[in-house]
């Protein structure tokens, strides 16, 4: 069962998709925070996996790129009206050929994907063992057979390895930049906001490495509070409060008051998570 706001957003998106690519979107599955029971109105995106019947030609790919803009226009207008640098409620996802669904996920080549402002042809990060595990176990079928009937191969034997690779690759690089004089930032988002939004992602991967299960970022905050030392608790509680749209908890104001040091603090935390994951 989808929340009303999610159901409306998905219905609008699919209505646009069906006008642009009539009869081509054969399956549509909601994953991410919605499937994990952690979707928050006005704060969360809507992640999906879509299946496509047949091949996509150049004209079809151009229409998919247009779909990302037209299908997400309501979310973009709401964000603009509220002067928000992010766009909550955006539908982000990956498009895969229906005939390829039975292939091992790490060997599957997506037709296209879009996330945030980015549209990519012939690739998509979301086709990975974590997303496929969520799709198989908790994905919400909006169109098409139930996920258990799709013949998916999420490659459970590669789940731990994939998460370790993400930590030692992407997040280790991110931490190095966060500790530099020029920490990562995004358009209209200063470095300290980007850093705070990153805090809960590495503990999610750590939990999967340790247990084999995938959890939400909110659950990852509780896991990290139990797993990592008291030094990090104010940072973790602040990151969780921001995700939930709550005021800064005790100790959070002090962290925010020294915003220039926040990226470095998060970088140090990420490196500790990475070091700990290697011991699991």
C-alpha positions in Angstrom: 0.0 0.0 0.0 1.4 3.3 -1.1 0.9 6.6 0.8 -1.6 8.8 -0.9 1.0 11.4 -1.9 3.3 8.7 -3.3 0.4 7.1 -5.2 -0.5 10.4 -6.8 3.0 11.2 -7.8 3.6 7.8 -9.3 0.2 8.0 -11.2 1.1 11.4 -12.6 4.6 10.1 -13.7 3.2 7.0 -15.4 0.5 9.1 -17.1 3.3 11.2 -18.7 5.3 8.1 -19.5 2.4 6.4 -21.2 1.9 9.5 -23.4 5.6 9.7 -24.4 6.2 5.9 -24.7 2.9 4.4 -25.3 2.8 0.7 -24.3 6.5 0.5 -23.6 6.6 0.7 -19.7 5.5 -2.8 -18.9 6.4 -2.9 -15.2 6.9 -0.2 -12.5 8.1 -1.0 -9.0 8.7 1.3 -6.1 11.8 0.6 -4.0 14.0 2.8 -1.7 12.6 4.6 1.4 9.0 3.8 0.3 9.6 0.0 0.3 11.6 0.2 3.5 8.8 2.1 5.4 10.8 5.3 5.8 9.3 7.6 3.2 8.6 11.1 4.6 6.3 13.6 2.8 8.1 16.7 1.8 11.5 15.2 2.5 12.0 12.0 0.6 12.4 11.1 -3.1 10.5 8.2 -4.7 12.8 5.5 -6.1 11.7 3.0 -8.8 12.7 0.2 -11.1 10.8 0.2 -14.5 10.8 -2.5 -17.1 10.6 -1.8 -20.8 9.1 -4.0 -23.5 11.4 -4.3 -26.5 14.3 -2.1 -27.5 14.6 1.6 -27.2 15.7 3.6 -30.2 17.1 7.1 -30.3 13.7 8.7 -30.4 12.6 6.6 -27.4 15.7 7.6 -25.4 15.0 11.3 -26.1 11.5 10.8 -24.8 12.8 9.1 -21.7 15.0 12.1 -21.0 12.0 14.3 -21.5 10.0 12.1 -19.1 12.4 12.9 -16.3 11.7 16.6 -16.7 8.0 16.5 -17.5 7.1 13.7 -15.0 8.8 15.5 -12.1 7.6 19.0 -13.0 5.1 19.1 -10.0 7.9 18.3 -7.5 10.2 20.9 -9.1 7.6 23.6 -8.9 6.8 22.9 -5.3 10.5 23.1 -4.4 10.9 26.3 -6.4 7.9 27.8 -4.6 9.4 27.0 -1.2 12.9 28.1 -2.3 14.4 24.7 -1.6 17.7 23.7 -3.1 16.7 20.0 -3.2 13.6 18.6 -4.8 11.8 16.2 -2.5 9.2 14.0 -4.1 11.3 13.5 -7.3 10.9 10.1 -9.0 14.3 8.7 -9.6 14.9 5.3 -11.1 16.4 2.9 -13.6 14.9 1.4 -16.8 15.8 -2.2 -17.7 14.7 -4.4 -20.6 12.0 -6.8 -19.5 13.9 -9.7 -21.2 17.0 -9.0 -19.0 15.3 -9.3 -15.7 16.5 -12.8 -15.1 20.2 -11.9 -15.5 22.5 -11.6 -12.5 22.1 -7.9 -11.5 25.8 -7.0 -11.7 25.8 -8.2 -15.4 22.6 -6.4 -16.3 23.1 -3.3 -18.4 20.2 -0.8 -17.8 18.7 1.0 -20.8 18.8 4.3 -19.0 18.4 5.9 -15.6 17.7 9.3 -14.1 18.5 10.7 -10.7 18.2 14.4 -9.6 19.1 16.5 -12.7 21.1 13.7 -14.4 19.8 11.4 -17.2 22.1 8.6 -18.3 21.9 6.3 -21.3 22.9 2.7 -21.1 23.8 2.7 -17.5 22.3 3.1 -14.0 23.8 2.7 -10.6 20.5 1.6 -9.2 20.9 -1.9 -10.9 22.9 -3.3 -8.0 22.6 -6.1 -5.4 21.2 -3.8 -2.7 18.4 -2.3 -4.8 17.6 -5.7 -6.3 17.4 -7.3 -2.8 14.9 -4.6 -1.8 13.0 -5.0 -5.0 12.7 -8.8 -4.6 11.8 -8.7 -0.9 9.9 -5.4 -0.4 9.3 -3.8 -3.7 5.8 -2.4 -4.4 4.4 -3.4 -7.8 2.4 -0.6 -9.3 2.4 -2.2 -12.7 3.4 -5.7 -13.7 3.8 -9.0 -11.9 4.7 -9.2 -8.3 8.5 -8.9 -7.8 8.7 -12.6 -6.7 7.5 -13.6 -10.1 10.1 -11.7 -12.1 12.9 -14.2 -11.8 15.3 -11.7 -10.3 18.9 -12.6 -9.4 20.1 -10.1 -6.8 23.3 -12.1 -6.4 23.2 -12.4 -2.6 26.8 -13.9 -2.6 28.1 -10.5 -3.8 26.1 -8.3 -1.5 28.9 -7.9 1.1 31.5 -7.4 -1.5 29.5 -4.8 -3.3 28.9 -2.7 -0.1 32.6 -2.9 0.9 33.5 -1.7 -2.6 31.2 1.3 -2.2 32.7 2.2 1.1 36.3 1.8 0.0 35.6 3.5 -3.3 33.0 6.2 -3.4 32.8 7.0 0.3 36.6 6.9 0.9 37.0 9.3 -1.9 34.2 11.5 -0.5 35.8 11.5 3.0 39.1 12.6 1.5 37.5 15.5 -0.2 35.5 16.4 2.9 38.8 16.6 4.9 40.4 18.9 2.2 40.2 22.6 1.9 37.5 22.2 -0.7 34.9 19.8 0.6 32.1 18.5 -1.7 29.1 20.8 -2.3 26.2 21.0 -4.7 24.4 23.8 -6.5 22.6 26.0 -3.9 23.8 23.6 -1.1 26.8 24.6 1.0 29.4 22.0 2.0 28.1 21.6 5.5 24.6 20.7 4.3 26.0 18.1 1.8 28.1 16.6 4.6 25.2 16.4 7.0 23.1 14.6 4.3 25.9 12.1 3.9 26.3 11.0 7.5 23.7 8.1 7.5 24.7 6.5 4.2 27.9 4.7 5.3 26.3 3.1 8.4 23.6 1.7 6.1 26.3 -0.1 4.1 28.1 -1.1 7.3 24.8 -2.7 8.6 24.4 -4.7 5.4 28.0 -5.9 5.5 27.5 -7.0 9.1 24.0 -8.6 8.8 23.2 -9.1 5.2 20.0 -7.0 5.6 19.2 -3.6 4.0 17.8 -0.9 6.2 16.6 2.7 5.8 18.8 5.7 6.7 16.6 6.3 9.7 17.2 2.8 11.0 20.9 3.2 10.1 21.1 6.1 12.6 19.9 3.9 15.4 22.3 1.2 14.3 25.2 3.7 14.3 24.3 5.0 17.8 24.6 1.4 19.0 27.7 0.6 17.0 30.0 3.6 17.1 31.4 5.6 20.1 29.8 8.5 22.0 32.0 11.0 20.1 29.7 10.6 17.1 26.3 10.5 18.9 25.6 14.3 18.6 26.4 14.2 14.9 24.3 11.1 14.3 21.3 12.6 16.2 21.6 15.8 14.3 21.7 14.0 10.9 18.6 12.0 12.0 16.7 15.1 13.1 17.5 16.8 9.8 16.2 13.8 7.9 13.0 13.8 9.9 12.6 17.6 9.7 12.9 18.0 13.4 14.8 20.8 15.4 18.4 20.2 16.2 18.8 17.9 19.3 21.0 18.6 22.2 24.6 19.2 21.0 23.4 19.8 17.5 23.5 23.6 17.7 27.2 23.4 18.6 28.0 21.4 15.5 26.0 23.7 13.3 27.6 26.7 14.9 30.9 25.6 13.5 29.7 24.8 10.0 33.2 25.2 8.4 34.4 22.2 10.4 31.4 20.0 9.8 32.5 18.4 6.5 35.8 17.4 8.2 34.0 15.9 11.1 31.8 13.9 8.8 34.8 12.8 6.8 36.5 11.5 10.0 33.3 9.6 10.9 33.1 8.1 7.4 36.7 6.8 7.6 35.9 5.2 11.0 32.9 3.4 9.5 35.0 2.2 6.6 37.8 0.9 8.9 35.2 -0.9 11.1 33.5 -2.5 8.1 36.7 -4.1 7.1 36.7 -6.0 10.4 33.2 -7.5 9.8 
